[in-house]
Amino acid sequence: MTDAPTPTTRPEDVDAATAATPAVAASTPPVTGATSTKPAKKTRARRPWTLQRKLIATVVSITSFIIVLVAVATSAILAQVLEGQLNDNVESAARRAAVMLSSPAVSGQTAEEVLTSQPQLPGYFLALDVPPDEPNAAVMTSDGVVALDDAQMKQISSSLRGQRGQLVVTIDDLGSYRVEALSSNGAVVALVGLSRDDVAATMTRMLITIALLTVGGLILLAVATAWTIRRGLAPLRDVADTADRVSNLKLDQGDVSITERVPDPQADPRTEVGRVGAALNSLLDHVDESLTARQRNEERMRAFVADASHELRTPLASIRGYSELSLKALGRDHAAATIETTESSLERIQAQSLRMTSLVEDLLLLARLDEGQELVYGSVDLTRLAIDAVGDVQTTGPDHEWVLELGDEPVTIAGDAGRMQQVATNLLANARTHTPAGTTVTVSVLRDGGDAVLRVHDDGPGVDPAITDELFERFSRADRSRARQTGGTGLGLSIARAIVEAHGGSIRVRSVPGDTTFEVRVPARPAD
């Protein structure tokens, strides 16, 4: 060799021909056969996915996709970095080989002899093509220099055929090599390369590591996600269990009480799922209160029917008895005594009829007041109304002491004069009936802000605490025997409350022995 070979990355004399392999197409004839007459199988309905399964599948799928993308990108970047380093090392080795091969000491030597005389690192590849010698090549391994045989030389030639740019050759039993061509006077005289095994081994180790970490991470993620979601959805399961238990309760009859509730830890309104439990508890509280009110209304209705039946039965029995007595007397003769007896019976019949009429009218009044009817608004002098009511009750209760406490100015309201008169009359009649002789009853009228106040106070024995809560209920009486001597029908105070509430006011009682006060408070002018 007279001229030093120079390394080139794109040799012009590398064969560009490529072998073409024809494609063979195979066709399969269609298969014909008898049409099946078997009935179609019923497809089983697919079991719907639970929210927990959907969340786990979504989280794991998205995370897996991201991890795989990161692994692929990392592997591609690392492969580019390693290949770049290998290319730099190959170019450096080619420059050193050019200097080495230009030395007269290696002139005429084969590749094996060159590597033997000039040892290189394991993985070093050298191929020489210097006429008139035959092309030869050798590889430096950890065991020494290995010369390539003819078959391996053919593999090198086959690997280089058609390549452009960076050249790679693959040799059986030795692996693949990244090579660089050295040319002299326009002819390739040598190939220098380095083994790609280190790059492949590094990539393999990295891919295995990434795969193991990915699988392990996904398993850990699935377990952690399942635990987190299951724990997060635990309140929903408690809500469902509570709803199931409530759905099995019998709520259509009897005294019903719903005691089932979502536990407090699962009904924390500060969390999204806890708000569901809190909402269910609020719903159950409302339903329980409604059922209690329904039961109470049913009990009141039964008591109302019983009381109304009792109140009507007595006058009806009296009317029937006196009418039968009159008919029998008239059937015997028409003497003066008989006529007198008949007249007395008719008077009793009339009295009982009036009693029934009063009772029915009171019930009808309550019904109309409940519907918002029966009020005729006008200007009502509450002071004059109290004076008239006390004047009327003094004639029926002379054994009581009646006292009026009135201001200098009359208290006037907008309301129904007749109904407000009925309120005052009922309150005074209640005081007269349920207090002993000698009791002092004080009636006062005053204005308190925008309200007019009517108070009836007595120093009698007071109201029995057992009936205080139901004092204004219909047919409420302290005497359960319902004797005529100890009270009326039990509708007086309920009518008073209905009238006051229809005026937008309120009525209440405060009672201790020796100090009982009924207070009626109505707005001086209604809101509408």
Contacts in CASP RR format, 6 or more apart in sequence:
PFRMAT RR
TARGET T0000
AUTHOR 0000-0000-0000
METHOD contacts of the structure
MODEL  1
MTDAPTPTTRPEDVDAATAATPAVAASTPPVTGATSTKPAKKTRARRPWT
LQRKLIATVVSITSFIIVLVAVATSAILAQVLEGQLNDNVESAARRAAVM
LSSPAVSGQTAEEVLTSQPQLPGYFLALDVPPDEPNAAVMTSDGVVALDD
AQMKQISSSLRGQRGQLVVTIDDLGSYRVEALSSNGAVVALVGLSRDDVA
ATMTRMLITIALLTVGGLILLAVATAWTIRRGLAPLRDVADTADRVSNLK
LDQGDVSITERVPDPQADPRTEVGRVGAALNSLLDHVDESLTARQRNEER
MRAFVADASHELRTPLASIRGYSELSLKALGRDHAAATIETTESSLERIQ
AQSLRMTSLVEDLLLLARLDEGQELVYGSVDLTRLAIDAVGDVQTTGPDH
EWVLELGDEPVTIAGDAGRMQQVATNLLANARTHTPAGTTVTVSVLRDGG
DAVLRVHDDGPGVDPAITDELFERFSRADRSRARQTGGTGLGLSIARAIV
EAHGGSIRVRSVPGDTTFEVRVPARPAD
1 101 0 8 1.000
1 102 0 8 1.000
1 107 0 8 1.000
1 108 0 8 1.000
1 130 0 8 1.000
1 184 0 8 1.000
1 189 0 8 1.000
3 102 0 8 1.000
3 184 0 8 1.000
3 185 0 8 1.000
4 98 0 8 1.000
4 99 0 8 1.000
4 101 0 8 1.000
4 102 0 8 1.000
4 184 0 8 1.000
5 98 0 8 1.000
5 101 0 8 1.000
5 102 0 8 1.000
5 182 0 8 1.000
5 183 0 8 1.000
5 184 0 8 1.000
5 189 0 8 1.000
5 190 0 8 1.000
6 98 0 8 1.000
6 182 0 8 1.000
6 183 0 8 1.000
6 184 0 8 1.000
7 91 0 8 1.000
7 94 0 8 1.000
7 95 0 8 1.000
7 97 0 8 1.000
7 98 0 8 1.000
7 180 0 8 1.000
7 181 0 8 1.000
7 182 0 8 1.000
7 183 0 8 1.000
7 192 0 8 1.000
8 180 0 8 1.000
8 181 0 8 1.000
8 182 0 8 1.000
8 183 0 8 1.000
9 91 0 8 1.000
9 165 0 8 1.000
9 166 0 8 1.000
9 180 0 8 1.000
9 181 0 8 1.000
10 164 0 8 1.000
10 165 0 8 1.000
11 181 0 8 1.000
11 183 0 8 1.000
11 188 0 8 1.000
12 186 0 8 1.000
13 186 0 8 1.000
13 187 0 8 1.000
13 188 0 8 1.000
14 160 0 8 1.000
14 161 0 8 1.000
14 162 0 8 1.000
14 163 0 8 1.000
14 164 0 8 1.000
14 167 0 8 1.000
14 181 0 8 1.000
14 188 0 8 1.000
15 160 0 8 1.000
15 161 0 8 1.000
15 162 0 8 1.000
16 161 0 8 1.000
16 162 0 8 1.000
16 164 0 8 1.000
17 161 0 8 1.000
17 162 0 8 1.000
18 161 0 8 1.000
18 162 0 8 1.000
19 161 0 8 1.000
49 57 0 8 1.000
51 233 0 8 1.000
52 226 0 8 1.000
52 229 0 8 1.000
52 230 0 8 1.000
52 233 0 8 1.000
55 225 0 8 1.000
55 229 0 8 1.000
56 222 0 8 1.000
56 225 0 8 1.000
56 226 0 8 1.000
56 229 0 8 1.000
59 221 0 8 1.000
59 225 0 8 1.000
60 218 0 8 1.000
60 221 0 8 1.000
60 222 0 8 1.000
60 225 0 8 1.000
63 218 0 8 1.000
63 221 0 8 1.000
64 214 0 8 1.000
64 218 0 8 1.000
67 214 0 8 1.000
67 217 0 8 1.000
67 218 0 8 1.000
68 214 0 8 1.000
71 210 0 8 1.000
71 211 0 8 1.000
71 214 0 8 1.000
74 206 0 8 1.000
74 210 0 8 1.000
75 203 0 8 1.000
75 206 0 8 1.000
75 207 0 8 1.000
75 210 0 8 1.000
78 202 0 8 1.000
78 203 0 8 1.000
78 206 0 8 1.000
79 199 0 8 1.000
79 203 0 8 1.000
82 199 0 8 1.000
82 202 0 8 1.000
82 203 0 8 1.000
83 199 0 8 1.000
86 178 0 8 1.000
86 194 0 8 1.000
86 196 0 8 1.000
86 198 0 8 1.000
86 199 0 8 1.000
87 166 0 8 1.000
87 178 0 8 1.000
89 194 0 8 1.000
90 178 0 8 1.000
90 179 0 8 1.000
90 180 0 8 1.000
90 192 0 8 1.000
90 193 0 8 1.000
90 194 0 8 1.000
91 180 0 8 1.000
93 120 0 8 1.000
93 124 0 8 1.000
93 180 0 8 1.000
93 192 0 8 1.000
93 193 0 8 1.000
93 194 0 8 1.000
94 180 0 8 1.000
94 182 0 8 1.000
94 192 0 8 1.000
94 193 0 8 1.000
97 126 0 8 1.000
97 182 0 8 1.000
97 190 0 8 1.000
97 192 0 8 1.000
98 182 0 8 1.000
100 106 0 8 1.000
100 114 0 8 1.000
100 118 0 8 1.000
101 114 0 8 1.000
101 128 0 8 1.000
101 182 0 8 1.000
101 189 0 8 1.000
101 190 0 8 1.000
105 117 0 8 1.000
106 113 0 8 1.000
106 114 0 8 1.000
106 117 0 8 1.000
106 118 0 8 1.000
108 130 0 8 1.000
108 133 0 8 1.000
109 117 0 8 1.000
110 128 0 8 1.000
110 133 0 8 1.000
110 136 0 8 1.000
110 138 0 8 1.000
110 147 0 8 1.000
111 126 0 8 1.000
111 127 0 8 1.000
111 128 0 8 1.000
111 136 0 8 1.000
111 137 0 8 1.000
111 138 0 8 1.000
111 147 0 8 1.000
112 136 0 8 1.000
112 138 0 8 1.000
112 145 0 8 1.000
112 147 0 8 1.000
114 126 0 8 1.000
114 128 0 8 1.000
114 138 0 8 1.000
115 124 0 8 1.000
115 126 0 8 1.000
115 138 0 8 1.000
115 140 0 8 1.000
115 145 0 8 1.000
116 145 0 8 1.000
119 140 0 8 1.000
120 126 0 8 1.000
120 140 0 8 1.000
121 140 0 8 1.000
122 140 0 8 1.000
122 141 0 8 1.000
122 142 0 8 1.000
122 144 0 8 1.000
122 195 0 8 1.000
123 139 0 8 1.000
123 140 0 8 1.000
123 141 0 8 1.000
123 177 0 8 1.000
123 194 0 8 1.000
123 195 0 8 1.000
123 197 0 8 1.000
124 139 0 8 1.000
124 140 0 8 1.000
124 193 0 8 1.000
124 194 0 8 1.000
124 195 0 8 1.000
125 137 0 8 1.000
125 138 0 8 1.000
125 139 0 8 1.000
125 140 0 8 1.000
125 169 0 8 1.000
125 177 0 8 1.000
125 179 0 8 1.000
125 191 0 8 1.000
125 192 0 8 1.000
125 193 0 8 1.000
125 194 0 8 1.000
125 195 0 8 1.000
126 137 0 8 1.000
126 138 0 8 1.000
126 139 0 8 1.000
126 190 0 8 1.000
126 191 0 8 1.000
126 192 0 8 1.000
126 193 0 8 1.000
127 135 0 8 1.000
127 136 0 8 1.000
127 137 0 8 1.000
127 138 0 8 1.000
127 148 0 8 1.000
127 156 0 8 1.000
127 179 0 8 1.000
127 190 0 8 1.000
127 191 0 8 1.000
128 135 0 8 1.000
128 136 0 8 1.000
128 137 0 8 1.000
128 189 0 8 1.000
128 190 0 8 1.000
129 135 0 8 1.000
129 188 0 8 1.000
129 189 0 8 1.000
129 190 0 8 1.000
130 189 0 8 1.000
130 190 0 8 1.000
135 153 0 8 1.000
136 147 0 8 1.000
136 148 0 8 1.000
136 153 0 8 1.000
137 147 0 8 1.000
137 148 0 8 1.000
137 152 0 8 1.000
137 153 0 8 1.000
137 156 0 8 1.000
137 191 0 8 1.000
138 145 0 8 1.000
138 146 0 8 1.000
138 147 0 8 1.000
138 148 0 8 1.000
139 145 0 8 1.000
139 146 0 8 1.000
139 148 0 8 1.000
139 171 0 8 1.000
139 174 0 8 1.000
139 177 0 8 1.000
140 146 0 8 1.000
141 174 0 8 1.000
146 174 0 8 1.000
148 156 0 8 1.000
148 171 0 8 1.000
148 174 0 8 1.000
151 172 0 8 1.000
152 171 0 8 1.000
152 172 0 8 1.000
152 174 0 8 1.000
155 169 0 8 1.000
155 170 0 8 1.000
155 171 0 8 1.000
155 172 0 8 1.000
156 169 0 8 1.000
156 171 0 8 1.000
156 191 0 8 1.000
159 168 0 8 1.000
159 169 0 8 1.000
159 170 0 8 1.000
160 167 0 8 1.000
160 169 0 8 1.000
166 178 0 8 1.000
167 178 0 8 1.000
167 179 0 8 1.000
167 180 0 8 1.000
167 181 0 8 1.000
167 191 0 8 1.000
168 176 0 8 1.000
168 177 0 8 1.000
168 178 0 8 1.000
168 179 0 8 1.000
168 196 0 8 1.000
169 176 0 8 1.000
169 177 0 8 1.000
169 179 0 8 1.000
169 191 0 8 1.000
170 176 0 8 1.000
170 177 0 8 1.000
171 177 0 8 1.000
175 195 0 8 1.000
175 196 0 8 1.000
175 197 0 8 1.000
176 195 0 8 1.000
176 196 0 8 1.000
176 197 0 8 1.000
176 200 0 8 1.000
177 193 0 8 1.000
177 194 0 8 1.000
177 195 0 8 1.000
177 196 0 8 1.000
178 193 0 8 1.000
178 194 0 8 1.000
178 196 0 8 1.000
179 191 0 8 1.000
179 192 0 8 1.000
179 193 0 8 1.000
180 191 0 8 1.000
180 192 0 8 1.000
180 193 0 8 1.000
181 188 0 8 1.000
181 190 0 8 1.000
181 191 0 8 1.000
182 188 0 8 1.000
182 189 0 8 1.000
182 190 0 8 1.000
182 191 0 8 1.000
182 192 0 8 1.000
183 189 0 8 1.000
232 273 0 8 1.000
233 273 0 8 1.000
234 266 0 8 1.000
235 262 0 8 1.000
235 266 0 8 1.000
235 267 0 8 1.000
235 271 0 8 1.000
235 273 0 8 1.000
235 274 0 8 1.000
235 276 0 8 1.000
235 277 0 8 1.000
236 273 0 8 1.000
236 276 0 8 1.000
238 262 0 8 1.000
238 263 0 8 1.000
238 266 0 8 1.000
238 277 0 8 1.000
239 262 0 8 1.000
239 266 0 8 1.000
239 276 0 8 1.000
239 277 0 8 1.000
239 280 0 8 1.000
242 260 0 8 1.000
242 261 0 8 1.000
242 262 0 8 1.000
242 280 0 8 1.000
242 284 0 8 1.000
243 280 0 8 1.000
245 260 0 8 1.000
246 258 0 8 1.000
246 260 0 8 1.000
246 284 0 8 1.000
249 256 0 8 1.000
249 258 0 8 1.000
249 260 0 8 1.000
250 256 0 8 1.000
251 258 0 8 1.000
251 291 0 8 1.000
254 295 0 8 1.000
255 295 0 8 1.000
256 291 0 8 1.000
256 295 0 8 1.000
257 288 0 8 1.000
257 291 0 8 1.000
257 292 0 8 1.000
258 284 0 8 1.000
258 287 0 8 1.000
258 288 0 8 1.000
258 291 0 8 1.000
260 284 0 8 1.000
261 267 0 8 1.000
261 281 0 8 1.000
261 284 0 8 1.000
262 277 0 8 1.000
262 278 0 8 1.000
262 280 0 8 1.000
262 281 0 8 1.000
266 273 0 8 1.000
266 274 0 8 1.000
266 277 0 8 1.000
267 274 0 8 1.000
267 277 0 8 1.000
267 278 0 8 1.000
267 280 0 8 1.000
267 281 0 8 1.000
268 274 0 8 1.000
268 278 0 8 1.000
269 275 0 8 1.000
269 278 0 8 1.000
300 473 0 8 1.000
300 474 0 8 1.000
303 475 0 8 1.000
304 474 0 8 1.000
304 475 0 8 1.000
307 474 0 8 1.000
307 475 0 8 1.000
307 482 0 8 1.000
307 490 0 8 1.000
308 359 0 8 1.000
308 363 0 8 1.000
308 475 0 8 1.000
310 482 0 8 1.000
311 359 0 8 1.000
311 475 0 8 1.000
311 482 0 8 1.000
311 489 0 8 1.000
312 356 0 8 1.000
312 359 0 8 1.000
314 352 0 8 1.000
315 352 0 8 1.000
315 353 0 8 1.000
315 355 0 8 1.000
315 356 0 8 1.000
316 352 0 8 1.000
316 356 0 8 1.000
318 348 0 8 1.000
318 349 0 8 1.000
318 352 0 8 1.000
319 349 0 8 1.000
319 352 0 8 1.000
319 353 0 8 1.000
322 345 0 8 1.000
322 346 0 8 1.000
322 348 0 8 1.000
322 349 0 8 1.000
322 352 0 8 1.000
323 345 0 8 1.000
323 349 0 8 1.000
325 341 0 8 1.000
325 345 0 8 1.000
326 341 0 8 1.000
326 342 0 8 1.000
326 345 0 8 1.000
326 346 0 8 1.000
329 338 0 8 1.000
329 341 0 8 1.000
329 342 0 8 1.000
329 345 0 8 1.000
330 338 0 8 1.000
330 342 0 8 1.000
332 338 0 8 1.000
358 489 0 8 1.000
359 489 0 8 1.000
359 491 0 8 1.000
362 489 0 8 1.000
362 491 0 8 1.000
362 492 0 8 1.000
362 495 0 8 1.000
363 491 0 8 1.000
365 374 0 8 1.000
365 495 0 8 1.000
365 498 0 8 1.000
366 474 0 8 1.000
366 491 0 8 1.000
366 494 0 8 1.000
366 495 0 8 1.000
366 498 0 8 1.000
368 374 0 8 1.000
369 375 0 8 1.000
369 495 0 8 1.000
369 498 0 8 1.000
369 499 0 8 1.000
369 502 0 8 1.000
370 498 0 8 1.000
372 502 0 8 1.000
374 416 0 8 1.000
374 419 0 8 1.000
374 502 0 8 1.000
375 415 0 8 1.000
375 416 0 8 1.000
375 419 0 8 1.000
375 502 0 8 1.000
375 503 0 8 1.000
376 416 0 8 1.000
377 414 0 8 1.000
377 415 0 8 1.000
377 416 0 8 1.000
377 526 0 8 1.000
378 414 0 8 1.000
378 415 0 8 1.000
378 416 0 8 1.000
378 417 0 8 1.000
379 412 0 8 1.000
379 413 0 8 1.000
379 414 0 8 1.000
379 415 0 8 1.000
380 412 0 8 1.000
380 413 0 8 1.000
380 414 0 8 1.000
380 415 0 8 1.000
380 416 0 8 1.000
380 417 0 8 1.000
380 420 0 8 1.000
381 410 0 8 1.000
381 411 0 8 1.000
381 412 0 8 1.000
382 410 0 8 1.000
382 411 0 8 1.000
382 412 0 8 1.000
382 413 0 8 1.000
382 420 0 8 1.000
382 445 0 8 1.000
382 452 0 8 1.000
382 454 0 8 1.000
383 406 0 8 1.000
383 407 0 8 1.000
383 410 0 8 1.000
383 411 0 8 1.000
383 445 0 8 1.000
384 410 0 8 1.000
385 417 0 8 1.000
385 420 0 8 1.000
385 421 0 8 1.000
385 424 0 8 1.000
386 404 0 8 1.000
386 406 0 8 1.000
386 424 0 8 1.000
386 443 0 8 1.000
386 445 0 8 1.000
386 454 0 8 1.000
387 404 0 8 1.000
387 406 0 8 1.000
388 421 0 8 1.000
389 421 0 8 1.000
389 424 0 8 1.000
389 425 0 8 1.000
389 428 0 8 1.000
389 443 0 8 1.000
390 402 0 8 1.000
390 404 0 8 1.000
390 428 0 8 1.000
390 443 0 8 1.000
391 402 0 8 1.000
392 425 0 8 1.000
393 402 0 8 1.000
393 425 0 8 1.000
393 428 0 8 1.000
393 429 0 8 1.000
393 432 0 8 1.000
394 402 0 8 1.000
396 429 0 8 1.000
396 432 0 8 1.000
397 432 0 8 1.000
399 437 0 8 1.000
399 438 0 8 1.000
400 431 0 8 1.000
400 432 0 8 1.000
400 435 0 8 1.000
400 437 0 8 1.000
400 438 0 8 1.000
400 439 0 8 1.000
400 440 0 8 1.000
400 441 0 8 1.000
401 438 0 8 1.000
401 439 0 8 1.000
401 440 0 8 1.000
401 441 0 8 1.000
402 441 0 8 1.000
402 443 0 8 1.000
403 440 0 8 1.000
403 441 0 8 1.000
403 442 0 8 1.000
403 443 0 8 1.000
404 442 0 8 1.000
404 443 0 8 1.000
404 444 0 8 1.000
405 442 0 8 1.000
405 443 0 8 1.000
405 444 0 8 1.000
405 445 0 8 1.000
406 444 0 8 1.000
406 445 0 8 1.000
407 445 0 8 1.000
407 446 0 8 1.000
411 445 0 8 1.000
411 446 0 8 1.000
411 447 0 8 1.000
411 452 0 8 1.000
411 524 0 8 1.000
412 452 0 8 1.000
412 524 0 8 1.000
413 420 0 8 1.000
413 452 0 8 1.000
413 503 0 8 1.000
413 522 0 8 1.000
413 523 0 8 1.000
413 524 0 8 1.000
413 525 0 8 1.000
414 524 0 8 1.000
414 525 0 8 1.000
414 526 0 8 1.000
415 503 0 8 1.000
415 522 0 8 1.000
415 526 0 8 1.000
416 499 0 8 1.000
416 503 0 8 1.000
419 499 0 8 1.000
419 502 0 8 1.000
419 503 0 8 1.000
420 499 0 8 1.000
420 503 0 8 1.000
420 522 0 8 1.000
422 495 0 8 1.000
422 496 0 8 1.000
422 499 0 8 1.000
423 454 0 8 1.000
423 495 0 8 1.000
423 496 0 8 1.000
423 499 0 8 1.000
423 500 0 8 1.000
423 507 0 8 1.000
423 520 0 8 1.000
424 443 0 8 1.000
424 454 0 8 1.000
424 456 0 8 1.000
426 492 0 8 1.000
426 493 0 8 1.000
426 495 0 8 1.000
426 496 0 8 1.000
427 454 0 8 1.000
427 456 0 8 1.000
427 493 0 8 1.000
427 496 0 8 1.000
427 518 0 8 1.000
427 520 0 8 1.000
428 441 0 8 1.000
428 443 0 8 1.000
428 456 0 8 1.000
429 492 0 8 1.000
430 492 0 8 1.000
430 493 0 8 1.000
430 518 0 8 1.000
431 439 0 8 1.000
431 441 0 8 1.000
431 456 0 8 1.000
431 458 0 8 1.000
431 518 0 8 1.000
432 441 0 8 1.000
433 486 0 8 1.000
433 487 0 8 1.000
433 488 0 8 1.000
434 478 0 8 1.000
434 487 0 8 1.000
435 441 0 8 1.000
435 458 0 8 1.000
435 460 0 8 1.000
435 461 0 8 1.000
435 462 0 8 1.000
436 460 0 8 1.000
436 461 0 8 1.000
439 458 0 8 1.000
439 459 0 8 1.000
439 460 0 8 1.000
440 458 0 8 1.000
440 459 0 8 1.000
441 456 0 8 1.000
441 457 0 8 1.000
441 458 0 8 1.000
442 455 0 8 1.000
442 456 0 8 1.000
442 457 0 8 1.000
442 458 0 8 1.000
443 454 0 8 1.000
443 455 0 8 1.000
443 456 0 8 1.000
443 457 0 8 1.000
444 453 0 8 1.000
444 454 0 8 1.000
444 455 0 8 1.000
444 457 0 8 1.000
445 452 0 8 1.000
445 453 0 8 1.000
445 454 0 8 1.000
445 455 0 8 1.000
446 452 0 8 1.000
446 453 0 8 1.000
446 455 0 8 1.000
447 453 0 8 1.000
447 524 0 8 1.000
448 521 0 8 1.000
450 523 0 8 1.000
450 524 0 8 1.000
451 505 0 8 1.000
451 521 0 8 1.000
451 522 0 8 1.000
451 523 0 8 1.000
451 524 0 8 1.000
452 521 0 8 1.000
452 522 0 8 1.000
452 523 0 8 1.000
452 524 0 8 1.000
453 519 0 8 1.000
453 520 0 8 1.000
453 521 0 8 1.000
454 519 0 8 1.000
454 520 0 8 1.000
455 517 0 8 1.000
455 518 0 8 1.000
455 519 0 8 1.000
455 520 0 8 1.000
456 517 0 8 1.000
456 518 0 8 1.000
457 515 0 8 1.000
457 516 0 8 1.000
457 517 0 8 1.000
457 518 0 8 1.000
458 514 0 8 1.000
458 516 0 8 1.000
459 514 0 8 1.000
459 515 0 8 1.000
459 516 0 8 1.000
460 513 0 8 1.000
460 514 0 8 1.000
460 516 0 8 1.000
461 513 0 8 1.000
461 514 0 8 1.000
462 511 0 8 1.000
462 512 0 8 1.000
462 513 0 8 1.000
462 514 0 8 1.000
462 515 0 8 1.000
462 516 0 8 1.000
463 471 0 8 1.000
463 478 0 8 1.000
463 509 0 8 1.000
463 511 0 8 1.000
463 516 0 8 1.000
464 478 0 8 1.000
467 476 0 8 1.000
467 478 0 8 1.000
468 509 0 8 1.000
468 511 0 8 1.000
470 476 0 8 1.000
471 493 0 8 1.000
471 509 0 8 1.000
472 493 0 8 1.000
472 494 0 8 1.000
472 496 0 8 1.000
472 497 0 8 1.000
472 507 0 8 1.000
473 494 0 8 1.000
474 490 0 8 1.000
474 491 0 8 1.000
474 494 0 8 1.000
475 489 0 8 1.000
475 490 0 8 1.000
475 491 0 8 1.000
475 494 0 8 1.000
476 490 0 8 1.000
476 493 0 8 1.000
476 494 0 8 1.000
477 486 0 8 1.000
477 487 0 8 1.000
477 488 0 8 1.000
477 490 0 8 1.000
478 486 0 8 1.000
479 486 0 8 1.000
479 487 0 8 1.000
496 507 0 8 1.000
496 520 0 8 1.000
497 507 0 8 1.000
500 506 0 8 1.000
500 507 0 8 1.000
500 520 0 8 1.000
500 522 0 8 1.000
501 507 0 8 1.000
503 522 0 8 1.000
503 523 0 8 1.000
503 526 0 8 1.000
504 522 0 8 1.000
504 523 0 8 1.000
504 526 0 8 1.000
505 520 0 8 1.000
505 521 0 8 1.000
505 522 0 8 1.000
505 523 0 8 1.000
506 520 0 8 1.000
506 521 0 8 1.000
507 518 0 8 1.000
507 519 0 8 1.000
507 520 0 8 1.000
507 521 0 8 1.000
508 518 0 8 1.000
508 519 0 8 1.000
509 516 0 8 1.000
509 517 0 8 1.000
509 518 0 8 1.000
509 519 0 8 1.000
510 516 0 8 1.000
510 517 0 8 1.000
510 519 0 8 1.000
511 517 0 8 1.000
END
